Amino acid sequence: MIGAGPAGLCAAIAARDMGARVTCVDSGDRPGGQLVKQTHKFFGSRAEFAGKRGIDIAGMLADRIRDDPMVEFMLDSTVIGFYDDGAIGIEHNDALTFLRGERIVCATGASERMLAFPGNDLPGVYGAGAVQTLMNVYGVRPGKAVLMVGAGNIGLIVSYQLLQAGVEVVAVVEAMPQVGGYDVHARKIQRVGVPILTSHTVKAVHGTRVVEGATVVALGSDFRPIPATEEYFHVDTVCLAVGLTPLADLLWQAGCKMAYVPELGGHVALRGEDYETSRRGIYVAGDLAGIEEASSAMIEGTIAGLSAAQSLGHEAPDFEERLATARAELAALRSGPKGQKVRLGIERLMRLGREVGVVA
Ligand SMILES: Cc1cc2nc3c(=O)[nH]c(=O)nc-3n(C[C@H](O)[C@H](O)[C@H](O)COP(=O)(O)OP(=O)(O)OC[C@H]3O[C@@H](n4cnc5c(N)ncnc54)[C@H](O)[C@@H]3O)c2cc1C
């Protein structure tokens, strides 16, 4: 497994359950991926731990395989490349080692999107993931007064966590005319007086050596700035929560056929229902396969892990039942209006996959 976030951990559990030997490689110092910085209680489905805190879910998943002799963890270890002979190169403690897996599940997650505006390189401009890491992993406040950019779930949740840490959130700006995240998260920060300015964006960040303030501007229905609507905020931190994009560098390097699917967050690998890519033996799961949530990442990991192990000849009496249950849970998670974007993305991905013969 490359990546031991929720997707990689669930793939490891599933493959181990089928009788496969598993190595989990992760650049972090502990398994869990994004979960280790998520102190809030999760939404999603009960089967995927809804109501539990992300950090606890990470521990519960890792505990299922931590002491298993069939599973090895290589932490603080970054996969830096795929080689033609099928080996992957792993950097650990400034040394390079090589590993050959008969099957590889790539679950490297996502990277944060940035925005282009004057001053975006000043110290004090952060991605929301970095702010969460500082606060929730290292106990460090990023600043005293924050402008949050983006009112999706991540922007709203991180705003609330900033408030809990005693940091002032001066405003949340959102380019769309409506809040993208769940109402429950928006109301929590509005109740304590944080304004959410929809149809607004950050125009520039000011400061000589560090962030000292930010100018926000209103946007018209064409998303162009409306002249003379600028407003200045005294802040020392600007936090960008403007979306994620699949971290697919390794897949490009491995020669997997890729497609740009905006509904899934960017370039993703063409893959079959079993999550195997066009490069035989390489599977994908989680945010790397399309930006969604931890719940879907876990289920995709389970499907990829079961399928990879089965393709090696491993068998389990409950294989078909587990696969069918996972597929049904995934369909349920993606049902309804909130799942429409992902459903459209997957339809597009499968259509493109059929055109080039990756999907039967
Ligand atoms: C603020 C915030 C709040 C969220 N809240 C929720 C929520 O309430 N409910 C929910 O369901 N989802 C939530 N999510 C989404 C959820 O965290 C992600 O969808 C999920 O973590 C994706 O899992 P993953 O395993 O695909 O990737 P990740 O969790 O990102 O794990 C990827 C792992 O791969 C490792 N890695 C990457 N590249 C390499 C490499 N080259 N070599 C070795 N290791 C590598 C990383 O270190 C990481 O550990 C939230 C996300 C954020 C940012």
The ligand as a MOL file (V3000), in Angstrom:
LIG
                    3D

  0  0  0     0  0            999 V3000
M  V30 BEGIN CTAB
M  V30 COUNTS 53 58 0 0 0
M  V30 BEGIN ATOM
M  V30 1 C -10.5650 19.6650 7.3180 0
M  V30 2 C -11.1050 18.3500 6.7660 0
M  V30 3 C -12.2580 17.8090 7.3200 0
M  V30 4 C -12.7850 16.6120 6.8140 0
M  V30 5 N -13.8970 16.0760 7.3990 0
M  V30 6 C -14.3990 14.8960 6.9590 0
M  V30 7 C -15.5380 14.2960 7.5860 0
M  V30 8 O -16.1160 14.8300 8.5510 0
M  V30 9 N -15.9990 13.1000 7.0870 0
M  V30 10 C -15.3790 12.4960 6.0420 0
M  V30 11 O -15.8370 11.4080 5.6470 0
M  V30 12 N -14.3020 13.0390 5.4260 0
M  V30 13 C -13.7960 14.2310 5.8520 0
M  V30 14 N -12.6890 14.7970 5.2450 0
M  V30 15 C -12.1110 14.1430 4.0480 0
M  V30 16 C -11.1630 13.0060 4.4000 0
M  V30 17 O -10.2140 13.4050 5.3590 0
M  V30 18 C -10.4520 12.5200 3.1270 0
M  V30 19 O -11.3900 12.2980 2.1220 0
M  V30 20 C -9.7130 11.2060 3.4190 0
M  V30 21 O -8.7300 11.4040 4.4010 0
M  V30 22 C -9.0820 10.6310 2.1570 0
M  V30 23 O -8.4220 9.4490 2.5020 0
M  V30 24 P -7.1810 8.8970 1.6750 0
M  V30 25 O -6.7260 7.6710 2.3750 0
M  V30 26 O -7.5540 8.8100 0.2540 0
M  V30 27 O -6.0810 10.0570 1.7580 0
M  V30 28 P -5.2980 10.7040 2.9930 0
M  V30 29 O -6.0720 10.6500 4.2310 0
M  V30 30 O -4.8490 12.0290 2.5050 0
M  V30 31 O -4.0360 9.7470 3.1570 0
M  V30 32 C -3.0220 9.6890 2.1720 0
M  V30 33 C -1.7560 9.1800 2.8300 0
M  V30 34 O -0.7830 8.9530 1.8030 0
M  V30 35 C 0.4790 9.3710 2.2740 0
M  V30 36 N 1.3160 9.6540 1.0990 0
M  V30 37 C 1.0760 10.5570 0.1050 0
M  V30 38 N 2.0580 10.5010 -0.8210 0
M  V30 39 C 2.9200 9.5520 -0.3930 0
M  V30 40 C 4.1330 9.0240 -0.9360 0
M  V30 41 N 4.6380 9.4450 -2.1170 0
M  V30 42 N 4.7900 8.0760 -0.2380 0
M  V30 43 C 4.2870 7.6100 0.9460 0
M  V30 44 N 3.1400 8.0610 1.4980 0
M  V30 45 C 2.4700 9.0190 0.8190 0
M  V30 46 C 0.1780 10.5970 3.1330 0
M  V30 47 O 1.2140 10.8140 4.0780 0
M  V30 48 C -1.1290 10.1840 3.7910 0
M  V30 49 O -0.9150 9.5560 5.0370 0
M  V30 50 C -12.1430 15.9670 5.7260 0
M  V30 51 C -10.9650 16.5180 5.1730 0
M  V30 52 C -10.4420 17.6840 5.6830 0
M  V30 53 C -9.1490 18.2420 5.0830 0
M  V30 END ATOM
M  V30 BEGIN BOND
M  V30 1 1 1 2
M  V30 2 1 2 3
M  V30 3 2 2 52
M  V30 4 2 3 4
M  V30 5 1 4 5
M  V30 6 1 4 50
M  V30 7 2 5 6
M  V30 8 1 6 7
M  V30 9 1 6 13
M  V30 10 2 7 8
M  V30 11 1 7 9
M  V30 12 1 9 10
M  V30 13 2 10 11
M  V30 14 1 10 12
M  V30 15 2 12 13
M  V30 16 1 13 14
M  V30 17 1 14 15
M  V30 18 1 14 50
M  V30 19 1 15 16
M  V30 20 1 16 17
M  V30 21 1 16 18
M  V30 22 1 18 19
M  V30 23 1 18 20
M  V30 24 1 20 21
M  V30 25 1 20 22
M  V30 26 1 22 23
M  V30 27 1 23 24
M  V30 28 2 24 25
M  V30 29 1 24 26
M  V30 30 1 24 27
M  V30 31 1 27 28
M  V30 32 2 28 29
M  V30 33 1 28 30
M  V30 34 1 28 31
M  V30 35 1 31 32
M  V30 36 1 32 33
M  V30 37 1 33 34
M  V30 38 1 33 48
M  V30 39 1 34 35
M  V30 40 1 35 36
M  V30 41 1 35 46
M  V30 42 1 36 37
M  V30 43 1 36 45
M  V30 44 2 37 38
M  V30 45 1 38 39
M  V30 46 1 39 40
M  V30 47 2 39 45
M  V30 48 1 40 41
M  V30 49 2 40 42
M  V30 50 1 42 43
M  V30 51 2 43 44
M  V30 52 1 44 45
M  V30 53 1 46 47
M  V30 54 1 46 48
M  V30 55 1 48 49
M  V30 56 2 50 51
M  V30 57 1 51 52
M  V30 58 1 52 53
M  V30 END BOND
M  V30 END CTAB
M  END
